[in-house]
Amino acid sequence: MRKLTILSPHYWWAATELAWLHARAGRYDEAAPLARVGRKMASHNPYALETSALVAFHQGRCQQAVQEQQQAVAKLPAKWPREEQERFQRVLTDYQRQCETAPTPASH
């Protein structure tokens, strides 16, 4: 994946996949620029949005994470497997719940 992103840095699929792998490994700083490429080049794709939301959430950008995950849920095809739709919705619910309890900058 890394070689593919080097050869074709604007190829959203490779950037999104590599961002997902980095994010799942907890390497959010490495994932962020790749997730931005995916988000910019494929804002219509629910998986690019989901990846961007995951990175945003773990970098403390709650509102962005919720917004992007909402878009991801909305853009999933209606005929997509129910389990995948439920997973996307579950992640959105988790972000919403955790973002509600996150301290705001004014409360520090």
N, C-alpha and C positions, 0 to 999 in steps of 0.2 A: 504494500500500500504506500509506503513511504516513497519508494522509487517512482511510482505512478504519480504521486503528487508533485514530485520534483520535475518529472517530464511534462506534466500538464497541470500547472498550479491552479488553473481556473476550472478544472474538472470537478464539479460539485460532488459527484458521487464518491470519488476517491477521498476528497477532503472530508466529507461527512463521515465516511466509514473510519478513517484514521482518527478523526476527532472523537468519535464514539469510543474507539479502543483506548485512546488516551484518557478520556473522561472516566471510563469504567475502571481504569487503573489508578484513578485519583490524580492524574497529571493534567489538571485543569488549565494551567498556564500554557501548556503545549497544545491542548485541545482548542483553546479559544480562537486563535487566528484561523484555524482550519474550519471551525464551526461557523465563523463569520463568512468564509468563502461559500460554504454550503448554503447558508441563510441568504446570502446576496444572490447567488446564481440560481437557486432553486427554492425561492420563497413559496412556491406552489406545492412543494413536497413535504408531506407530514413528517417524514423521518429526518429531513434536514432541520425542520423546525423543532422537533423533539430533541435532537442533539444540541442545538443552540440553547434550548431551554434548560437542558441538563447542565450545561457548562455555566450558564448565567446563574442558575440556582446555587451551584456550589462556589460561585465567586461572589455570592452575597447580593446579587441583583434580582431580588425576589419578584418585583413587579414585572420585569422583563421575562423572567422564567414563566410566570403565570400567563402572561399575554401570549407568549410563543407556544406554550403547551395548549392553550385554548385554541389557537389557530391550527395547531397540529391535529387536535381532536376534530375540529370542524372540517379539515381537509381530507380526513381519512375517507376513502370510498365507502359508500353505504354497503356494498357487497363484500367488504373486507371481513375476514373471520371475526366472529363475535369476541373471541378471547383477546384478539389484538385490540379491538375497540375498547374493551373493558380495561385492558392494561393502560392504554393511553389515558382513559378517564381516571383511573386510579392514581396515576402519576399526577395528573392535574389536581385532583382532590388533595393529595399529599402536599403539593406545593402551596395550594391555597391555605390549607390548615397551618402549615409551618410558617408561612409568610405572615399570617395573622398574629402569630405569637412572637415573631421576630421583633427585637427591640428597634425602635426608630432612632435616627441620629439625635433627635431632641431629648430622648430619654436617657442618654448616657451621662 
